[in-house]
Amino acid sequence: MRTANYVFSVISIVLGIALILFMLTQAVEWNIGVGIGVVLILNGAIRLWFAQDDH
């Protein structure tokens, strides 16, 4: 389960960064896409944090 948490956290972080970069190239202002990207990055970071405590 630990490996799956690492994989999902990295995927979430990468998708969040890609979404933010894509949305910033489309518009100057913040919108819902950037918000979703931030949430994906936070989700990946939290999942990565808790994956380190898994045994």
Residue pairs with C-beta under 8 A, 6 or more apart in sequence:
1 54
2 51
2 54
2 55
5 47
5 48
5 50
5 51
5 54
6 48
6 51
8 44
8 47
9 43
9 44
9 45
9 47
9 48
9 51
10 44
10 48
11 44
12 40
12 41
12 43
12 44
12 47
13 40
13 41
13 44
13 45
13 48
14 44
15 37
15 40
16 36
16 37
16 38
16 39
16 40
16 41
16 42
16 43
16 44
17 37
17 41
18 37
19 33
19 34
19 36
19 37
19 40
20 33
20 34
20 37
20 38
20 41
22 33
23 31
23 33
23 34
23 37
24 34
26 33
